[in-house]
Amino acid sequence: MKNSKSILFAACLFAITFVTSCGDASKKDMKDANENLKEANEDIKDAAVDANDAAKLKAKSDWENFKMESDSEIVAMKKQTTTFKEKIEKANKKEKVKLTADLKKVEGKLDIQKEKLEAKNKEFEAGIDKFDASVETKNESFKREFKHDMNELGTAAKDLFKDNVK
């Protein structure tokens, strides 16, 4: 009986040790899993920050290219208006009055476009720190509208002398 009590005691001790050690292992595994989860969350946050930084950099580069192209186009149109002024001086008095008025309208619209571009540039530079998808959408919308307006302005300038002065 003593032997069976010893065996029973040993079996209970083994079972308690086994259950306790399994509990410790489970706790350790759970702790490791929580640490891995925290690391994964940090990695995801870092990746999101990196992706946002990359998007900011691309948006800034795209904007700078657009701004340079637009500034060049405005300068070219300013030069074109100077050329038109020289042509207007050679026109007869009636055409001179009409062409001068039309050219002033074109120059006024060109100045408005330049002001719009400068205002949007200031807004972009101020808002780049708070960059998100809506900023990109607004910029693309502005770019399309600005290019459309500049194309119309270019057409209007070219049409000034289409049939008037030769």
QUIHU-V279749 format. One record per residue. RES is the residue in one letter. SS is DSSP state (2 for helix, 1 for strand, 0 for the rest). PSI is psi in degrees with one decimal (999 if undefined). D_FIRST is the distance of its C-alpha to the first C-alpha in Angstrom with 1 decimal. Layout:
BEGIN
res & ss & psi & d_first
RES & SS & PSI & D_FIRST
RES & SS & PSI & D_FIRST
END
This chain:
BEGIN
res & ss & psi & d_first
M & 0 & -39.3 & 0.0
K & 2 & -38.0 & 3.7
N & 2 & -40.5 & 5.2
S & 2 & -33.1 & 5.0
K & 2 & -38.7 & 6.1
S & 2 & -41.5 & 8.4
I & 2 & -42.7 & 9.6
L & 2 & -42.2 & 10.2
F & 2 & -43.2 & 11.9
A & 2 & -40.7 & 13.8
A & 2 & -42.8 & 14.9
C & 2 & -44.1 & 16.1
L & 2 & -41.4 & 17.8
F & 2 & -43.6 & 19.4
A & 2 & -43.2 & 20.5
I & 2 & -43.3 & 22.0
T & 2 & -42.7 & 23.7
F & 2 & -46.9 & 25.0
V & 2 & -42.1 & 26.4
T & 2 & -44.1 & 27.8
S & 2 & -36.0 & 29.3
C & 2 & -40.2 & 30.8
G & 2 & -41.9 & 32.2
D & 2 & -42.2 & 33.8
A & 2 & -41.9 & 35.2
S & 2 & -41.2 & 36.5
K & 2 & -41.1 & 38.1
K & 2 & -43.8 & 39.6
D & 2 & -39.9 & 40.9
M & 2 & -41.2 & 42.3
K & 2 & -43.1 & 44.0
D & 2 & -40.7 & 45.4
A & 2 & -41.1 & 46.6
N & 2 & -41.2 & 48.3
E & 2 & -42.8 & 50.0
N & 2 & -38.9 & 51.2
L & 2 & -43.3 & 52.5
K & 2 & -43.8 & 54.4
E & 2 & -41.7 & 55.9
A & 2 & -41.3 & 56.9
N & 2 & -41.0 & 58.6
E & 2 & -41.1 & 60.5
D & 2 & -40.6 & 61.5
I & 2 & -43.3 & 62.8
K & 2 & -42.7 & 64.7
D & 2 & -41.6 & 66.2
A & 2 & -39.6 & 67.2
A & 2 & -41.8 & 68.9
V & 2 & -43.8 & 70.7
D & 2 & -42.4 & 71.8
A & 2 & -40.3 & 73.0
N & 2 & -41.5 & 74.9
D & 2 & -41.0 & 76.5
A & 2 & -40.7 & 77.5
A & 2 & -40.2 & 79.0
K & 2 & -45.5 & 80.9
L & 2 & -43.4 & 82.2
K & 2 & -44.8 & 83.4
A & 2 & -41.3 & 85.0
K & 2 & -43.2 & 86.7
S & 2 & -45.3 & 88.0
D & 2 & -42.2 & 89.2
W & 2 & -45.0 & 90.9
E & 2 & -40.0 & 92.7
N & 2 & -45.6 & 94.0
F & 2 & -44.8 & 95.2
K & 2 & -44.6 & 96.9
M & 2 & -44.7 & 98.6
E & 2 & -43.7 & 99.9
S & 2 & -42.8 & 101.0
D & 2 & -42.1 & 102.8
S & 2 & -40.7 & 104.5
E & 2 & -39.4 & 105.6
I & 2 & -43.9 & 107.0
V & 2 & -43.2 & 108.9
A & 2 & -39.8 & 110.3
M & 2 & -34.1 & 111.5
K & 2 & -43.1 & 113.1
K & 2 & -38.8 & 115.0
Q & 2 & -38.4 & 116.0
T & 2 & -33.9 & 117.4
T & 2 & -42.3 & 119.5
T & 2 & -41.4 & 120.9
F & 2 & -36.9 & 121.6
K & 2 & -39.6 & 123.5
E & 2 & -39.0 & 125.7
K & 2 & -37.6 & 126.3
I & 2 & -36.8 & 127.1
E & 2 & -27.3 & 129.8
K & 2 & -9.5 & 131.6
A & 0 & 163.3 & 131.4
N & 0 & 169.0 & 134.3
K & 2 & -43.7 & 134.3
K & 2 & -48.4 & 133.0
E & 2 & -35.1 & 130.1
K & 2 & -43.6 & 129.4
V & 2 & -47.9 & 128.8
K & 2 & -47.5 & 126.4
L & 2 & -37.4 & 124.6
T & 2 & -43.0 & 124.2
A & 2 & -44.2 & 122.7
D & 2 & -39.7 & 120.3
L & 2 & -37.9 & 119.3
K & 2 & -37.9 & 118.7
K & 2 & -45.0 & 116.3
V & 2 & -44.5 & 114.5
E & 2 & -39.3 & 114.3
G & 2 & -44.8 & 113.0
K & 2 & -36.8 & 110.3
L & 2 & -41.4 & 109.4
D & 2 & -39.1 & 109.1
I & 2 & -43.2 & 106.8
Q & 2 & -41.7 & 104.6
K & 2 & -42.3 & 104.5
E & 2 & -41.1 & 103.5
K & 2 & -43.8 & 100.8
L & 2 & -44.4 & 99.4
E & 2 & -41.6 & 99.4
A & 2 & -43.3 & 97.8
K & 2 & -34.6 & 95.0
N & 2 & -44.1 & 94.5
K & 2 & -43.0 & 94.0
E & 2 & -43.1 & 91.6
F & 2 & -48.8 & 89.7
E & 2 & -35.2 & 89.4
A & 2 & -31.7 & 88.3
G & 2 & -2.4 & 85.7
I & 2 & -28.4 & 84.2
D & 2 & -31.0 & 81.5
K & 2 & 36.4 & 80.4
F & 0 & 134.4 & 80.6
D & 0 & -175.3 & 79.0
A & 2 & -32.1 & 79.9
S & 2 & -34.0 & 82.4
V & 2 & -44.2 & 84.4
E & 2 & -43.2 & 84.6
T & 2 & -44.6 & 85.7
K & 2 & -39.8 & 88.4
N & 2 & -43.5 & 89.7
E & 2 & -40.3 & 90.0
S & 2 & -44.9 & 91.8
F & 2 & -43.8 & 94.2
K & 2 & -45.7 & 94.8
R & 2 & -46.4 & 95.8
E & 2 & -43.8 & 98.0
F & 2 & -46.1 & 99.6
K & 2 & -41.1 & 100.3
H & 2 & -47.0 & 101.8
D & 2 & -40.1 & 104.0
M & 2 & -38.8 & 105.1
N & 2 & -42.6 & 106.0
E & 2 & -40.7 & 108.1
L & 2 & -41.8 & 109.8
G & 2 & -41.5 & 110.5
T & 2 & -42.6 & 112.0
A & 2 & -40.3 & 114.1
A & 2 & -42.5 & 115.4
K & 2 & -34.8 & 116.4
D & 2 & -15.2 & 118.0
L & 0 & -38.9 & 120.3
F & 0 & 14.9 & 122.6
K & 0 & -55.7 & 122.0
D & 0 & 0.7 & 125.4
N & 0 & -57.5 & 127.0
V & 0 & 133.9 & 128.1
K & 0 & 999 & 129.0
END
